[in-house]
Every structure is written in structure tokens, then in C-alpha cells.
């Protein structure tokens, strides 16, 4: 028998080790994240606008019943539908965009382990 010691890196029966990287995990570019959130907000605003106009046209009594001052003769349900649809759709779409970006970051962090 030989007095030679075999180290773990020379043992042919060990599974190969993955190379260690000193580079930090790659992150999604900031501009892509902002574009995703803003694009989702714009899409939400357009969908909200369509829904608000539809409700203001088909069921104007809805806005008259839920908005104080709806019985006023100068009340315009179409304008209320446009305003509420755009604003609420923009906010909801932005929240959806933030959730999507957060899920993407979470997935990337979990998959790089």
C-alpha cells in the first residue's frame, strides 16, 4: 500500500462540485419593473374606463343611487363613470403590476438557490 493520501478533490467517485460564483444574483432591470407596473396601470385604466362608460350608459341609475347628490339635475352619470373607471382602474392595475413584479423577483430569488 502506498502512503499517498487522496483528497476529496482528487477522488474520482465523488460527484462533481458546482463552480462557486462570486457574482451576485442577477436582478430584473429597474426600467422593466417600472414599465410593467405602469403598463398594467394603463391597461387597468382603459378597462375601468370601458366599464365606467358601460355602466354610465346602460345603468345610469346605479351612479345616481351610490353617489351623494345623484338626484341633482346637473348630475352626469357618464362623467362619473369615466372618472371613477379611470381612477379606480389605474390604481387597481398598478397594484396588479406591483404584484406581478414582486412575484417575478420572488421566483428569481427562489430559483437561484
C-alpha positions in Angstrom: 0.0 0.0 0.0 1.1 3.5 -0.7 1.3 6.2 1.8 -0.3 8.7 -0.6 -3.4 10.4 0.7 -6.2 11.1 -1.8 -8.0 14.3 -1.1 -11.7 14.9 -1.9 -11.0 16.9 -5.0 -9.0 14.0 -6.5 -11.4 11.3 -5.6 -13.0 10.1 -8.9 -16.0 8.6 -7.1 -17.3 12.0 -5.7 -19.9 13.9 -7.6 -18.6 16.9 -9.4 -18.9 20.2 -7.4 -20.7 23.1 -8.9 -18.5 26.1 -9.6 -18.9 28.8 -7.0 -19.8 32.2 -8.3 -18.8 35.5 -6.7 -21.2 37.4 -8.9 -24.4 38.5 -7.1 -27.7 37.1 -8.4 -28.9 38.9 -11.5 -31.8 41.2 -10.9 -34.5 42.4 -13.2 -33.7 45.8 -14.6 -35.4 48.7 -12.9 -36.8 50.1 -16.1 -38.5 46.8 -16.9 -40.1 46.8 -13.5 -41.4 50.3 -13.8 -42.7 49.6 -17.4 -44.5 46.5 -16.1 -46.2 48.4 -13.3 -47.1 51.5 -15.5 -48.3 49.3 -18.3 -50.5 47.3 -16.0 -51.9 50.6 -14.6 -52.6 51.9 -18.1 -54.4 48.7 -19.1 -56.4 48.8 -15.9 -57.4 52.4 -16.6 -58.6 51.5 -20.1 -60.6 48.6 -18.8 -62.0 50.7 -16.0 -62.9 53.4 -18.5 -64.8 50.9 -20.6 -66.6 49.5 -17.6 -67.5 53.0 -16.3 -68.8 54.2 -19.6 -70.8 51.0 -20.0 -72.4 51.4 -16.5 -73.0 55.1 -17.1 -74.8 54.3 -20.4 -76.7 51.2 -19.6 -77.5 51.7 -15.9 -77.1 55.4 -15.0 -79.4 54.9 -12.0 -76.6 53.0 -10.4 -74.3 56.0 -10.1 -77.3 58.2 -9.1 -78.0 55.8 -6.2 -74.4 55.3 -4.9 -73.1 58.9 -5.3 -74.4 61.6 -2.9 -76.0 64.3 -4.9 -77.1 61.9 -7.6 -80.6 63.4 -7.6 -79.2 66.8 -8.6 -80.4 67.8 -12.1 -76.8 68.7 -13.2 -75.5 65.2 -12.2 -73.9 63.4 -15.2 -73.6 59.7 -14.7 -71.4 59.3 -17.8 -68.8 61.7 -16.4 -68.9 60.0 -13.0 -68.4 56.6 -14.8 -65.5 58.0 -16.8 -63.8 59.5 -13.7 -64.3 56.5 -11.4 -63.4 54.0 -14.1 -60.2 55.7 -15.0 -59.0 56.4 -11.4 -60.0 53.1 -9.9 -58.8 51.1 -12.9 -55.4 52.9 -12.8 -54.9 52.1 -9.1 -56.0 48.5 -9.4 -53.9 47.9 -12.5 -50.9 49.4 -10.7 -51.4 47.1 -7.8 -51.6 44.1 -10.1 -48.4 45.3 -11.8 -46.6 45.5 -8.4 -47.8 42.0 -7.5 -46.5 40.7 -10.8 -43.1 42.3 -10.4 -43.0 41.0 -6.8 -43.8 37.5 -7.9 -41.1 37.6 -10.5 -38.5 38.8 -8.0 -39.6 36.1 -5.6 -39.4 33.4 -8.3 -35.9 34.6 -9.4 -34.6 34.5 -5.8 -36.1 31.1 -5.1 -34.8 29.6 -8.4 -31.2 30.8 -7.9 -30.6 29.0 -4.6 
